[in-house]
Amino acid sequence: MKPLSGKTALVTGSARGLGLAFARDLATQGATVVLSDLQAPHDVAQALQQEGITAWAVALDVANAASVEAAFDFIDKQVGGLDILVNNAGIFTSLKPQSIHDIDMEEWDAVMAVNVRGVFLCSRAAAKRMAIRGYGKIINIASGTAFKGTPLFAHYVASKGAVIALTRALSKELGADGIRVNAVAAGLVMTDNVMANPDIVNRLLQGSLESRALSRAQQTDDVTGAVGFLAGPQSDFITGQTLVVDGGSVTH
Ligand SMILES: NC(=O)c1ccc[n+]([C@@H]2O[C@H](COP(=O)([O-])OP(=O)(O)OC[C@H]3O[C@@H](n4cnc5c(N)ncnc54)[C@H](O)[C@@H]3O)[C@@H](O)[C@H]2O)c1
């Protein structure tokens, strides 16, 4: 019996990168996983199925309330009760370093819509369903940048600060329903999209390496363990917390 056998997990933004790594890891722990992204990642789900993983795919724009409701209805009807939500979808890897004088309002709003409103909308939809079953795990993907105040990404840093604050507020609201809400704050992770963005790599990588107690590049597998722990029964008395997984750059 694996720790997540019989559980269903939705991971947002899981067509690639960290989200895909989280989904794969939860599946290896026994969960049925629902992959979701702006376009339903059917090809990724099929590839996982060929590895013996029970995986579904659904289109989900986390910033759009109607899309969120439609995706959660799909899960209700096709997959069954939701036990675990990983709020991973986010705008980061497409950003360029920009001063507060250069960030345009359209980009500010887009980052906030996905990174903050998206977490709010998906958490609300999940909480409604988890409350009926009296148990649930919500895991929000934050970033060490919120603790560091990394310059030139003001919208992103503010959005991840909001994710940490939302984690605390929702944990207090939803505890009575048996729903645990925690966050994982990753350091700079070398996902495919990060490596494809030289502006991010050039601006952030060297400083990250130098600031870490464990001074090496961070990979997706460095983060999956924390998410898996917070999704599983061993963390059932932990809620409202942010676990920083960045090789010891931030300590709190
Ligand atoms: N890579 C890092 O260094 C790092 C560090 C700390 C935190 N994070 C966070 O981890 C998460 C994933 O990062 P990544 O590097 O894998 O990013 P990525 O860009 O590779 O993947 C993000 C995924 O989210 C999806 N997405 C974007 N907008 C969406 C929306 N409105 N609805 C649904 N899906 C949407 C994208 O299509 C993409 O598949 C993000 O929240 C990011 O902020 C990343």
PDBQT file of the ligand as one rigid body, heavy atoms in Angstrom, charges set to zero:
ROOT
HETATM    1  N1  LIG A 301      11.564  27.406 -11.853  1.00  0.00    +0.000 N 
HETATM    2  C1  LIG A 301      11.883  28.139 -10.784  1.00  0.00    +0.000 C 
HETATM    3  O1  LIG A 301      13.009  28.594 -10.608  1.00  0.00    +0.000 OA
HETATM    4  C2  LIG A 301      10.841  28.403  -9.735  1.00  0.00    +0.000 A 
HETATM    5  C3  LIG A 301      11.270  28.802  -8.458  1.00  0.00    +0.000 A 
HETATM    6  C4  LIG A 301      10.328  29.031  -7.474  1.00  0.00    +0.000 A 
HETATM    7  C5  LIG A 301       8.996  28.874  -7.773  1.00  0.00    +0.000 A 
HETATM    8  N2  LIG A 301       8.620  28.514  -9.030  1.00  0.00    +0.000 N 
HETATM    9  C6  LIG A 301       7.204  28.383  -9.301  1.00  0.00    +0.000 C 
HETATM   10  O2  LIG A 301       6.945  27.052  -9.677  1.00  0.00    +0.000 OA
HETATM   11  C7  LIG A 301       5.869  27.030 -10.613  1.00  0.00    +0.000 C 
HETATM   12  C8  LIG A 301       6.288  26.290 -11.878  1.00  0.00    +0.000 C 
HETATM   13  O3  LIG A 301       7.499  26.822 -12.363  1.00  0.00    +0.000 OA
HETATM   14  P1  LIG A 301       8.198  26.233 -13.684  1.00  0.00    +0.000 P 
HETATM   15  O4  LIG A 301       9.597  26.671 -13.667  1.00  0.00    +0.000 OA
HETATM   16  O5  LIG A 301       7.872  24.796 -13.797  1.00  0.00    +0.000 OA
HETATM   17  O6  LIG A 301       7.409  27.069 -14.788  1.00  0.00    +0.000 OA
HETATM   18  P2  LIG A 301       7.020  26.735 -16.314  1.00  0.00    +0.000 P 
HETATM   19  O7  LIG A 301       6.869  28.048 -16.983  1.00  0.00    +0.000 OA
HETATM   20  O8  LIG A 301       7.942  25.723 -16.895  1.00  0.00    +0.000 OA
HETATM   21  O9  LIG A 301       5.614  26.033 -16.152  1.00  0.00    +0.000 OA
HETATM   22  C9  LIG A 301       4.497  26.764 -15.717  1.00  0.00    +0.000 C 
HETATM   23  C10 LIG A 301       3.270  26.104 -16.293  1.00  0.00    +0.000 C 
HETATM   24  O10 LIG A 301       2.128  26.877 -15.871  1.00  0.00    +0.000 OA
HETATM   25  C11 LIG A 301       1.271  26.988 -16.983  1.00  0.00    +0.000 C 
HETATM   26  N3  LIG A 301       0.402  28.160 -16.848  1.00  0.00    +0.000 N 
HETATM   27  C12 LIG A 301       0.717  29.454 -17.014  1.00  0.00    +0.000 A 
HETATM   28  N4  LIG A 301      -0.376  30.217 -16.864  1.00  0.00    +0.000 NA
HETATM   29  C13 LIG A 301      -1.394  29.368 -16.572  1.00  0.00    +0.000 A 
HETATM   30  C14 LIG A 301      -2.772  29.543 -16.314  1.00  0.00    +0.000 A 
HETATM   31  N5  LIG A 301      -3.365  30.756 -16.354  1.00  0.00    +0.000 N 
HETATM   32  N6  LIG A 301      -3.521  28.448 -16.039  1.00  0.00    +0.000 NA
HETATM   33  C15 LIG A 301      -2.957  27.211 -16.038  1.00  0.00    +0.000 A 
HETATM   34  N7  LIG A 301      -1.670  26.982 -16.300  1.00  0.00    +0.000 NA
HETATM   35  C16 LIG A 301      -0.894  28.064 -16.564  1.00  0.00    +0.000 A 
HETATM   36  C17 LIG A 301       2.181  27.089 -18.194  1.00  0.00    +0.000 C 
HETATM   37  O11 LIG A 301       1.500  26.778 -19.400  1.00  0.00    +0.000 OA
HETATM   38  C18 LIG A 301       3.267  26.089 -17.829  1.00  0.00    +0.000 C 
HETATM   39  O12 LIG A 301       2.972  24.794 -18.291  1.00  0.00    +0.000 OA
HETATM   40  C19 LIG A 301       5.472  28.491 -10.835  1.00  0.00    +0.000 C 
HETATM   41  O13 LIG A 301       4.426  28.833  -9.951  1.00  0.00    +0.000 OA
HETATM   42  C20 LIG A 301       6.730  29.231 -10.456  1.00  0.00    +0.000 C 
HETATM   43  O14 LIG A 301       6.470  30.544 -10.069  1.00  0.00    +0.000 OA
HETATM   44  C21 LIG A 301       9.505  28.262 -10.019  1.00  0.00    +0.000 A 
ENDROOT
TORSDOF 0
